[in-house]
Each structure stands twice: as C-alpha cells, then as structure tokens.
C-alpha cells in the first residue's frame, strides 16, 4: 500500500514539474494550484507553497540551461 502512495506522489510531482515548464510567470503557476475556495488560515500550509515554488524554479532553471 505504501508503495502505491509513494508512486502516486512521484507521478504528481512529475506532472507538476512538466506543467511548471509551461508557465514562465510564478503568479499564474501558483494560481493554478491554489484551491478555488480559500481555506481558513489554520488550514493553510506554507510548505505546499514552498514546494510548488521549488518545482517551478527547477523547471525554469532547466529551460535556461537548455537555452544555453
């Protein structure tokens, strides 16, 4: 069971990464991932924003390297 959850997380991260490569603007990128209904402050988890931005930065850095 734990193996399939780990696999799902890896696939989700890969999907996020490939999607992030298509959006050069981080605000647009975060808007796509943000929930439609704004959760309460107690439900907000800054880790997810950090993770999403790290995925976006990695995707943008790869594109800059390919351009060189």
Number of C-alpha atoms within 10 A of each C-alpha: 5 7 8 9 10 11 11 12 12 12 12 11 15 13 11 17 19 13 15 24 18 13 15 14 11 15 10 12 19 16 10 12 12 13 9 8 6 9 11 7 7 6 8 11 10 9 9 12 14 11 12 20 17 13 20 24 17 14 20 19 13 11 14 9 8 7 7 5
